Amino acid sequence: AELRLAACFPIPAPTDRAAAMTALEDIYVQLNVGGDLVEALDYTVDYRAAGNRSLSVGDVVVIGETAFAVARFGFDTISSADLSTARTAAAS
């Protein structure tokens, strides 16, 4: 699988896992229905203007030093080893 950086934008740093999950849900909503069902934030406008699609299962969101993959329901934490393996495979 090819990895590419689709977007990078600042958000307030989550203080704990619950805050990180809330941030992930907010990002998911913005990048899927921002501008349609909810008011689009600046990062959503930029994301769409760059030609990006909505988030789908398997897409990765990184907050701070932690990576999360969009799952069928919610998000799964990705270990740094798994992310490194995916980056290495993508570079091959």
C-alpha positions as CSV (number, residue, x, y, z in Angstrom):
1,A,0.0,0.0,0.0
2,E,1.2,3.4,-0.8
3,L,1.4,5.9,2.0
4,R,1.2,9.6,1.3
5,L,0.6,12.6,3.5
6,A,-2.9,13.9,2.6
7,A,-3.0,16.8,5.1
8,C,-1.4,18.3,8.1
9,F,-3.2,20.7,10.4
10,P,-2.9,21.9,14.0
11,I,-5.5,20.9,16.6
12,P,-5.5,21.5,20.3
13,A,-3.4,18.8,22.0
14,P,-5.6,16.1,23.6
15,T,-4.8,15.7,27.3
16,D,-5.9,12.1,27.6
17,R,-7.2,9.1,25.6
18,A,-10.8,10.3,25.8
19,A,-9.9,13.7,24.5
20,A,-7.9,12.0,21.7
21,M,-11.0,9.9,20.7
22,T,-13.1,13.1,20.7
23,A,-10.6,14.8,18.5
24,L,-10.5,11.8,16.1
25,E,-14.3,11.7,15.9
26,D,-14.3,15.5,15.2
27,I,-11.7,15.0,12.4
28,Y,-13.7,12.1,11.0
29,V,-16.9,14.2,10.9
30,Q,-15.1,17.2,9.3
31,L,-13.4,15.2,6.6
32,N,-16.5,13.2,5.7
33,V,-19.4,15.7,6.0
34,G,-17.8,19.1,6.8
35,G,-19.3,21.7,4.5
36,D,-22.3,19.4,3.8
37,L,-24.0,18.5,7.1
38,V,-21.8,20.6,9.5
39,E,-19.9,23.8,9.0
40,A,-16.5,23.2,7.4
41,L,-13.5,24.2,9.4
42,D,-10.5,25.8,7.7
43,Y,-8.6,22.5,7.6
44,T,-11.6,20.8,5.9
45,V,-11.7,23.4,3.2
46,D,-8.0,23.0,2.6
47,Y,-8.3,19.2,2.6
48,R,-11.0,19.2,0.0
49,A,-9.3,21.9,-2.1
50,A,-6.3,19.6,-2.4
51,G,-8.5,17.0,-4.0
52,N,-8.7,14.6,-1.0
53,R,-11.7,12.3,-0.5
54,S,-13.4,11.5,2.8
55,L,-11.7,9.3,5.4
56,S,-12.3,5.6,4.9
57,V,-11.5,2.4,6.9
58,G,-7.8,1.9,7.0
59,D,-6.9,5.6,6.6
60,V,-4.5,6.8,9.3
61,V,-4.7,9.9,11.5
62,V,-1.7,10.9,13.6
63,I,-2.1,13.0,16.7
64,G,1.1,13.9,18.4
65,E,3.2,10.7,18.5
66,T,0.2,8.3,18.2
67,A,-1.3,6.9,15.0
68,F,-4.8,5.7,14.7
69,A,-6.5,3.8,11.8
70,V,-10.1,4.4,10.9
71,A,-11.9,1.1,11.8
72,R,-15.4,-0.2,11.0
73,F,-16.5,1.4,14.2
74,G,-14.2,4.1,15.7
75,F,-10.4,4.0,15.5
76,D,-7.7,1.4,16.3
77,T,-4.4,2.5,17.7
78,I,-1.5,1.6,15.5
79,S,1.8,0.7,17.1
80,S,4.9,2.6,16.0
81,A,6.3,-0.8,14.7
82,D,3.3,-1.4,12.5
83,L,3.4,2.2,11.1
84,S,7.2,1.8,10.5
85,T,6.6,-1.5,8.7
86,A,3.9,0.1,6.5
87,R,6.2,3.0,5.7
88,T,9.0,0.7,4.7
89,A,6.7,-1.5,2.6
90,A,5.4,1.7,0.8
91,A,8.9,2.8,0.1
92,S,9.8,-0.5,-1.6
